[in-house]
Amino acid sequence: MKTIVRIFILGLLWSSCKGQTAKMGYHPIVLKAKETSLYAKNVDWKKVNKEFIALAEGKQSAEELKPALHYLLNSLGDKHGTFRLAKDHSIVASYTGETKEKDTIVLNSDYINTVINDVSARFSYKLLNTDVGYLKIVGIGGGDVQEQADFIRSGLRALKEQGVRKWIVDLRFNGGGNMEPMFCGIAPLIGEGLVAGSINSEKNIRTYVIENGSFINYGRLACTMETAPSIAQTEKVAVLVSRYTVSSGELVAVAFKGRDHTRFIGEPTAGFTTGTGYDKLSDELIMLISQDIFMDRNKVVYENKVGVDEYIEFQHTVELTDDNQVKRAIEWLNE
């Protein structure tokens, strides 16, 4: 999920401005979606607006607006879109429509929020064998970006100082969140130059660049980082992904696509490969809907899942020593 904040303040709550809204034609929430959604061109906006107004009439709180918000997301076909409470970012409404994939996960499931996107285990690293470094990066929510990035980079540096020349990047537990500390932390491993991006319906491209070990988010320096450690792009990297690799976790995976000496092992990712906006609709409610699609350093666009080179089912309850994906990664790294 992108951290650039594009704030849109509703002039008045629906309950106090339904007369003005009718005159303007569009409900403010529908209008904002129409202006920003990746899928805007696929929607009959007059029909959606009429139904949304009918569902929202007389409603004031986010809880009361749930049916209307669900309807809007389903009309967009935006499985990555959500409406959230401003106070704690908890999900008020998410996509509940049909999906093409039988194994599509639910963003607000208990499993995702506790086991996969366990922010208490944001990052861990370990030396495997004599020269294989293991980095586990899970979803990152709030917190200081610089502090989190420095924490990840310190693990990368510690492994390099122990003689690591082969790498495993484990994104299987990454349920999304703030991409910036992830990119800042592992930048030397991803490589220099344009490493990823995203493209919207108007073909405008947002670029993600690594310069001297620092992450540049669409022209903005995300963190001030040291260049160390120096990692040669000939060093092999095995990227582990699963059906639970979501959103910004998928974007980090995409950043490794096109890197030489890199192999993807595991399961195709969840398929939430869109960047979402961050639009504050009121003091209570935030809208996060898809605005662009991820692409890699070679400008290959990922409209759904991020694929793998070798399929191995994810075993999320085993130790590393018994983990089939980790075992295969070590075999490939040592070939």
C-alpha positions in Angstrom: 0.0 0.0 0.0 1.5 3.3 -1.0 2.2 5.8 1.7 1.8 9.0 -0.4 -1.2 10.7 1.2 -3.7 12.3 -1.1 -6.2 13.9 1.3 -9.8 14.6 0.2 -12.0 16.1 2.9 -15.7 15.8 2.6 -17.3 19.2 3.0 -20.2 17.8 5.0 -21.5 14.4 6.1 -24.1 12.9 3.9 -26.7 13.3 6.5 -26.4 17.0 6.4 -25.8 17.6 2.7 -28.1 15.3 0.8 -29.8 18.2 -0.8 -26.6 19.7 -2.1 -25.4 16.2 -3.2 -28.5 15.7 -5.3 -27.8 19.1 -7.0 -24.2 18.2 -7.7 -25.2 14.9 -9.2 -22.7 12.6 -7.5 -22.3 11.6 -3.9 -18.9 12.8 -2.8 -17.6 9.3 -2.1 -18.7 8.1 -5.5 -17.2 11.1 -7.2 -13.8 10.5 -5.6 -13.9 6.9 -6.7 -14.8 7.9 -10.2 -11.9 10.3 -10.3 -9.2 8.0 -9.0 -10.2 4.3 -9.5 -8.1 2.2 -11.8 -11.3 0.6 -13.0 -13.3 3.8 -13.5 -13.7 3.2 -17.2 -15.5 -0.1 -16.6 -18.3 1.3 -14.5 -21.7 2.6 -15.3 -21.4 5.6 -12.9 -24.9 7.0 -13.2 -26.3 3.6 -12.1 -23.7 3.2 -9.4 -24.3 6.7 -8.1 -28.1 6.2 -7.9 -27.8 3.0 -6.0 -25.1 4.3 -3.7 -27.2 7.3 -2.8 -30.2 5.0 -2.1 -28.1 2.8 0.2 -26.4 5.8 2.0 -29.5 8.0 2.5 -29.9 8.9 6.2 -26.7 7.1 7.1 -24.1 8.9 9.2 -21.5 6.6 10.7 -19.0 4.4 8.9 -20.8 1.3 10.3 -24.2 2.5 8.9 -22.6 3.2 5.5 -21.2 -0.4 5.2 -23.8 -1.6 2.6 -23.2 1.4 0.4 -19.4 1.0 0.7 -19.5 -2.7 -0.1 -21.7 -2.0 -3.1 -19.2 0.6 -4.5 -16.2 -1.7 -4.1 -18.1 -4.6 -5.7 -19.2 -2.3 -8.6 -15.6 -1.4 -9.2 -14.6 -5.1 -9.1 -11.7 -3.9 -6.8 -10.7 -6.9 -4.7 -7.8 -4.9 -3.3 -10.0 -1.9 -2.3 -11.0 -1.2 1.3 -12.7 1.5 3.4 -11.0 1.9 6.8 -11.5 3.7 10.1 -9.1 6.7 10.3 -8.4 6.1 14.0 -6.9 2.6 13.7 -7.0 1.6 10.0 -9.4 -1.3 10.8 -11.4 -2.4 7.8 -15.0 -1.2 7.5 -15.7 -2.6 4.1 -13.9 -4.7 1.5 -14.7 -6.4 -1.8 -17.2 -9.2 -1.4 -18.0 -9.9 -5.1 -17.1 -12.8 -7.3 -13.4 -13.7 -7.9 -11.8 -15.6 -10.7 -9.5 -17.5 -8.4 -10.7 -20.2 -6.1 -7.9 -19.6 -3.6 -8.2 -15.9 -3.4 -7.6 -14.8 0.2 -9.7 -12.4 2.3 -7.8 -9.3 3.3 -9.4 -9.0 6.7 -9.3 -12.7 7.6 -8.0 -13.6 11.1 -5.3 -15.8 9.6 -3.9 -13.0 7.5 -3.9 -10.5 10.4 -2.4 -12.8 13.0 -0.2 -15.5 11.4 0.8 -14.1 8.1 0.9 -10.4 8.7 2.3 -10.7 12.2 3.8 -7.2 12.7 5.5 -8.4 16.0 7.8 -10.5 13.8 8.5 -7.8 11.2 11.9 -9.1 10.3 14.2 -11.9 11.1 17.5 -13.2 9.7 19.6 -16.3 10.1 22.8 -17.8 8.8 22.0 -21.1 7.1 25.0 -23.4 6.4 28.2 -21.5 5.9 27.3 -18.9 3.3 23.6 -18.8 2.9 21.7 -15.9 4.4 18.0 -16.2 5.2 15.9 -13.0 5.4 12.2 -13.1 6.5 10.2 -9.9 5.8 6.6 -9.8 6.9 4.1 -7.0 6.4 4.8 -3.7 8.1 2.1 -1.4 9.3 2.6 1.8 11.1 5.8 3.0 12.9 8.9 5.0 12.0 10.0 4.2 8.5 13.7 5.0 9.1 13.9 2.9 12.2 12.3 -0.1 10.5 14.5 0.3 7.5 17.6 0.5 9.6 16.6 -2.6 11.5 16.3 -4.6 8.2 19.5 -3.2 6.8 21.4 -4.1 10.0 20.4 -7.7 9.5 21.5 -7.6 5.9 24.8 -6.1 6.9 25.3 -8.7 9.8 24.8 -11.6 7.4 27.2 -10.1 4.9 29.8 -9.7 7.6 29.4 -13.4 8.3 30.5 -14.3 4.8 27.1 -14.7 3.1 27.2 -14.8 -0.7 23.9 -16.6 -1.4 20.5 -15.3 -0.2 17.0 -16.5 0.6 14.4 -13.7 0.8 11.2 -15.1 2.4 8.1 -13.1 1.5 5.7 -15.9 2.2 4.4 -14.3 5.4 4.2 -10.8 3.9 0.6 -9.6 4.0 1.4 -6.1 2.9 1.5 -2.7 4.5 4.2 0.0 4.1 6.6 -0.9 1.3 9.1 1.8 2.1 11.0 0.2 5.0 11.0 -3.1 3.1 12.6 -1.5 0.0 14.9 0.7 2.0 16.2 -2.2 4.1 17.0 -4.7 1.4 17.9 -2.2 -1.4 21.5 -3.4 -1.9 20.1 -6.9 -2.6 17.6 -5.8 -5.2 20.1 -3.9 -7.2 20.6 -0.4 -8.6 18.5 1.6 -11.0 14.9 1.2 -11.9 13.7 -1.9 -10.1 9.9 -1.6 -10.2 7.1 0.7 -10.9 3.3 1.0 -11.4 1.2 2.2 -14.3 -2.4 3.6 -14.2 -5.2 3.6 -16.7 -3.9 6.7 -18.3 -0.5 5.0 -18.9 1.2 7.3 -16.4 4.2 5.4 -14.7 5.2 5.7 -11.1 8.9 4.7 -10.7 10.7 2.9 -7.9 14.5 3.3 -8.1 17.5 2.3 -6.0 20.4 4.8 -6.0 23.6 4.1 -4.0 21.7 1.7 -1.7 18.8 4.1 -1.1 15.2 3.8 -2.2 13.7 6.5 -4.4 9.9 6.4 -4.3 8.7 8.3 -7.4 11.4 10.9 -7.2 11.3 11.1 -3.4 14.1 9.8 -1.1 12.2 7.5 1.3 15.0 7.0 3.8 18.6 8.1 4.3 20.6 4.9 4.1 24.2 3.9 4.1 25.5 2.2 0.9 26.7 -0.8 2.9 26.7 -3.7 2.6 28.0 -4.0 -1.0 26.3 -7.0 -2.7 27.3 -8.1 -6.1 24.5 -8.7 -8.6 26.2 -12.0 -9.4 25.2 -13.2 -5.9 22.3 -15.7 -6.2 18.9 -14.9 -4.6 16.1 -17.3 -4.0 12.8 -15.5 -3.5 10.1 -17.5 -1.6 6.5 -16.5 -2.1 3.1 -17.9 -1.3 -0.6 -17.4 -1.8 -0.3 -15.2 1.3 2.2 -12.8 -0.2 -0.1 -9.7 -0.6 0.0 -6.1 -1.9 3.3 -4.4 -1.0 4.7 -7.9 -0.3 4.0 -8.6 -4.0 5.6 -5.4 -5.0 8.8 -6.3 -3.3 8.7 -9.6 -5.1 8.2 -7.8 -8.4 11.3 -5.8 -7.7 13.3 -9.0 -7.9 11.8 -10.0 -11.2 14.4 -9.4 -14.0 17.3 -9.5 -11.5 20.0 -11.8 -12.8 20.8 -15.0 -10.8 17.4 -14.9 -9.1 14.8 -17.7 -8.8 11.3 -17.7 -7.5 10.2 -20.7 -5.4 6.9 -21.5 -3.8 3.3 -20.6 -4.9 2.0 -17.8 -7.0 1.1 -14.8 -4.9 -2.3 -13.6 -3.8 -2.9 -11.4 -6.8 -3.4 -8.0 -5.1 -0.9 -6.4 -7.5 -2.3 -2.9 -7.5 -1.2 0.3 -5.7 -4.0 1.8 -3.6 -4.5 5.5 -2.9 -5.1 7.0 0.5 -8.0 9.3 0.5 -9.3 10.7 3.8 -13.1 11.2 3.3 -13.9 12.4 6.8 -12.5 12.4 10.3 -13.8 8.9 10.6 -13.4 7.2 7.2 -10.5 6.5 4.7 -10.8 5.1 1.2 -8.1 2.9 -0.2 -8.9 1.8 -3.8 -6.7 0.5 -6.6 -5.2 3.3 -8.7 -2.4 1.5 -10.7 -0.8 -1.9 -11.5 2.6 -3.1 -10.5 5.4 -3.6 -13.2 8.9 -4.9 -12.9 12.3 -3.3 -14.0 11.7 -4.6 -17.6 8.2 -2.9 -17.6 6.4 -6.2 -17.5 3.0 -5.6 -15.9 1.5 -7.9 -13.3 -2.2 -7.7 -13.6 -2.9 -10.6 -11.2 -0.4 -12.8 -9.4 3.4 -12.9 -9.3 4.4 -16.3 -10.6 7.2 -18.7 -9.6 9.9 -20.7 -11.4 9.3 -23.7 -9.2 6.0 -24.6 -7.6 6.3 -26.0 -4.0 3.3 -25.8 -1.7 3.7 -23.5 1.3 4.1 -25.3 4.7 3.5 -22.5 7.1 3.7 -24.5 10.3 7.1 -26.2 9.9 10.6 -25.2 11.1 13.2 -24.0 8.6 15.1 -27.3 8.7 11.9 -29.2 7.6 10.7 -26.5 5.1 10.6 -27.9 1.6 10.8 -24.5 -0.1 13.8 -23.5 2.0 15.5 -26.9 1.3 15.0 -26.5 -2.5 16.2 -22.9 -2.3 19.5 -24.1 -0.6 19.9 -26.8 -3.3 19.5 -24.3 -6.1 21.8 -21.7 -4.4 24.5 -24.4 -4.1 24.2 -25.6 -7.7 
